[in-house]
Amino acid sequence: MTDNRVRPGERNEDQFTALLEAQSSSLPSSLFLAAAGASILGSLSLQFAGRKHEALFVGQWAAPFLLLGIYNKLVKQHGSDAAAKED
């Protein structure tokens, strides 16, 4: 059986990804948590106002905001590229 795993430093990230990570890592992680909470509260408000389709649309924003927050936290803790650490 072949081992197809990518090891740290085996693949380099491009400069566009590094630029995005440098910019997004300057944002506090609590911003993404607040955005997710705001989308949940907005969804509840729309639901109580009887605007069900809009409530579902806005409520679906919570998961992407939380995922962006996790990605932001990982970049802050581990850096953007393992190959750059080895240099």
N, C-alpha and C positions, 0 to 999 in steps of 0.2 A: 504494500500500500504506500502511495506517495504522500509525503508531508508537504502540503501546499500552504502552510501558514506563513504570513509575512512577519518577519522578525524586526525588532526595533532597529532603525537605521538602514534597513534594506531598501526602502522606497523613500524618496524625498518628496516633500510637498512643493508645489509651485509658489511663485512669489505672490500671485493673486490671493491664494489661500492665506499665506503669511500676512499679507496686508489686512485682509478681513479679520483675522484673528487678533492682530495687533490693535485694530480699532475697537473690536467688540470686547476685548479683555479690559478696556478702560471703563466699561460700564459696570456698575455694581450688580452683583447677582440678585440683590433684592429688587432691582428694577423689573426683572423678568417675573419674579414671584408676584409683585404688585400688579403687573399687566395681566397675569393669569387670574388673580383675584378680581380685578376690575372687569374682566370679560365674564366671569361667573356672575358677579353682581349685576352687570349690564344685561346678561341673559335672563336672570331672575326678574329684573325690572320689566323687560320686554314681555316675558311670559305673563306676569301679572297684568300688564296692559292689554293682553289679548293678542299680541303680535307674535304668534307662535313660530312662524317661519324665520322671522328676524331673530327671535330668541335662540333658535337652534343654530343659526348661522354664527351669531356672536359667541354662543357657548362653546362652539368647536374651536375657538381661538385659544382656549386655556391650554390644551395639550401642546400645541406648537410653542407657546411661550415657555412652558415648563421644560420642554426639550431644548430650546435655545439656552435656557438658564443652566441646564446640566452641561451642555457643550461649553458654555462660557466658563463654568467652574472647572471643567476638565482642562481647558486650555490654560487657565490660571495655575492649576496645580501641577500639570505635567509638561507644559510648554507646547509649542505647536509642532515640533518636529524632532524626533529622537536623533536624527543624523546631525542636526546642528549642535546637540549636546556633546557628541563624540569629538567634534572638531576642536 
